[in-house]
Amino acid sequence: MRDERIIAARLEVRGSGLGAVFRGFAEDRLRRYGLEGAVSAGATRAEIRVRGPAALVDMLEVACLLGPAQSLVESCAVVPDPHGTPLA
């Protein structure tokens, strides 16, 4: 049985070489997984606000931990957003 719960969360990513490369990677994964979201990324920190099925948010977390080849991801923390902060 699949987990169909819709959740809102914030993924806090830390590492190096994040920036534009990681932002593009995360935006691509949001589209591929059919998730609503917004990404902001600097050289050592990125934040992804996401809303969608819990199982797909989990997949996004794993993808972000692996990251693009040009980035070194050290951590990815998922912070639930029970209020569903607007994505725009």
VEXTI-569156 format. One line per field, with one value per residue: residue number from 0; residue in one letter; chain; x, y, z of N, C-alpha, C in turn. Coordinates in steps of 0.02 Angstrom, whole numbers. Atoms other than C-alpha are relative to their C-alpha. Layout:
<pts>
tike	c(NUM,...);
milo	c(a,...);
lumkol	c(A,...);
neast	c(X,...);
nnorth	c(Y,...);
nup	c(Z,...);
caeast	c(X,...);
canorth	c(Y,...);
caup	c(Z,...);
ceast	c(X,...);
cnorth	c(Y,...);
cup	c(Z,...);
</pts>
This chain:
<pts>
tike	c(0,1,2,3,4,5,6,7,8,9,10,11,12,13,14,15,16,17,18,19,20,21,22,23,24,25,26,27,28,29,30,31,32,33,34,35,36,37,38,39,40,41,42,43,44,45,46,47,48,49,50,51,52,53,54,55,56,57,58,59,60,61,62,63,64,65,66,67,68,69,70,71,72,73,74,75,76,77,78,79,80,81,82,83,84,85,86,87);
milo	c(m,r,d,e,r,i,i,a,a,r,l,e,v,r,g,s,g,l,g,a,v,f,r,g,f,a,e,d,r,l,r,r,y,g,l,e,g,a,v,s,a,g,a,t,r,a,e,i,r,v,r,g,p,a,a,l,v,d,m,l,e,v,a,c,l,l,g,p,a,q,s,l,v,e,s,c,a,v,v,p,d,p,h,g,t,p,l,a);
lumkol	c(A,A,A,A,A,A,A,A,A,A,A,A,A,A,A,A,A,A,A,A,A,A,A,A,A,A,A,A,A,A,A,A,A,A,A,A,A,A,A,A,A,A,A,A,A,A,A,A,A,A,A,A,A,A,A,A,A,A,A,A,A,A,A,A,A,A,A,A,A,A,A,A,A,A,A,A,A,A,A,A,A,A,A,A,A,A,A,A);
neast	c(42,-41,13,29,6,-31,-35,-41,-62,-58,-62,-58,-58,-65,-55,-40,14,72,16,43,1,46,67,27,10,58,58,13,29,69,41,3,41,66,7,1,-56,-42,-69,-48,-64,-62,-58,-6,64,58,64,53,67,33,66,21,6,-55,-49,-39,-43,-55,-43,-36,-53,-54,-32,-40,-59,-47,-17,-33,-72,-41,12,-14,52,-20,59,65,49,69,37,71,32,71,43,-4,-23,7,-62,-20);
nnorth	c(-59,-61,-56,-53,-62,-60,-36,-59,3,-39,38,-43,36,-31,31,-48,2,6,-54,7,70,37,-27,31,71,7,-20,55,55,-19,11,71,35,-31,-35,-73,-21,-58,14,-54,32,-37,44,52,14,-3,13,20,4,50,26,56,64,13,46,-36,-46,43,12,-61,-4,46,-29,-57,26,21,-63,3,18,-60,-23,46,-9,26,17,-21,7,-14,-34,-4,-65,17,-55,-3,-66,-10,15,-56);
nup	c(0,6,-45,41,-38,28,-52,17,-38,23,0,-12,27,-14,37,39,72,11,47,59,22,-43,9,61,-15,-44,39,45,-39,-17,61,16,-49,-2,-63,-1,-40,16,-21,-4,-13,-1,9,-52,-31,44,-32,46,-29,42,-19,42,-35,-46,30,50,-38,-23,59,11,-51,20,59,-22,-34,52,34,64,-5,-14,-69,-56,-50,-65,-38,26,-53,19,-53,18,1,-10,23,72,21,72,37,44);
caeast	c(0,72,83,-34,-24,11,141,231,412,574,734,890,1043,1223,1382,1496,1478,1290,1237,1161,1210,1118,970,947,965,834,713,729,691,538,471,515,427,276,304,261,412,535,725,850,1035,1199,1375,1361,1176,1015,833,692,512,407,229,168,145,254,337,392,458,561,626,675,773,872,905,967,1083,1162,1158,1234,1414,1477,1413,1467,1314,1357,1182,999,874,687,587,399,296,124,60,108,204,162,289,289);
canorth	c(0,169,318,446,577,751,840,1007,1014,1110,1020,1103,1050,1086,1053,1133,1175,1192,1357,1360,1180,1110,1228,1164,984,1007,1098,956,827,924,920,737,684,797,894,1076,1170,1312,1305,1432,1390,1471,1398,1300,1298,1260,1260,1170,1204,1060,995,826,642,589,448,567,694,550,512,695,688,537,620,777,677,603,772,815,760,940,960,881,862,839,837,851,882,872,994,967,1121,1086,1257,1228,1390,1464,1411,1571);
caup	c(0,-52,64,-15,123,57,161,160,213,200,151,221,124,176,78,-49,-232,-214,-295,-470,-510,-360,-385,-564,-504,-367,-484,-609,-474,-417,-596,-624,-464,-494,-333,-298,-237,-236,-221,-159,-157,-111,-118,46,87,-6,45,-43,5,-57,-54,-116,-74,74,-24,-162,-36,36,-141,-159,4,-58,-226,-138,-27,-183,-271,-439,-474,-458,-279,-115,-4,179,252,207,347,320,425,422,381,458,401,219,195,24,-107,-210);
ceast	c(44,-23,-24,-8,36,31,34,62,52,61,57,62,64,53,42,-15,-74,-22,-46,-5,-50,-72,-33,-15,-64,-65,-20,-33,-71,-46,-8,-47,-70,-16,-6,60,36,69,38,66,57,57,3,-66,-55,-63,-51,-65,-40,-67,-17,-6,64,54,44,45,60,49,43,57,59,38,45,62,53,25,30,75,43,-7,19,-51,22,-59,-62,-51,-69,-36,-72,-27,-76,-47,1,17,-6,68,24,29);
cnorth	c(62,53,59,66,57,38,62,-3,47,-45,49,-38,40,-38,52,-9,-5,51,-19,-72,-40,25,-31,-74,-10,18,-55,-58,16,-13,-74,-38,29,35,75,21,61,-13,66,-32,49,-51,-57,-20,6,-15,-17,-3,-43,-20,-56,-63,-15,-44,36,52,-39,-14,62,7,-45,28,58,-21,-23,60,-10,-13,60,25,-54,15,-35,-20,26,-14,17,28,4,71,-10,55,7,69,9,-7,58,57);
cup	c(0,50,-42,38,-35,58,-28,44,-29,5,7,-18,15,-39,-34,-74,-15,-52,-58,-23,41,-8,-62,10,40,-38,-49,36,21,-59,-14,47,6,65,-10,41,-25,30,4,19,-3,-5,50,32,-52,41,-53,40,-47,28,-48,41,41,-32,-51,33,27,-58,-14,50,-20,-60,19,38,-49,-39,-69,11,20,72,50,54,64,42,-35,56,-25,60,-21,4,6,-25,-75,-26,-75,-36,-41,40);
</pts>
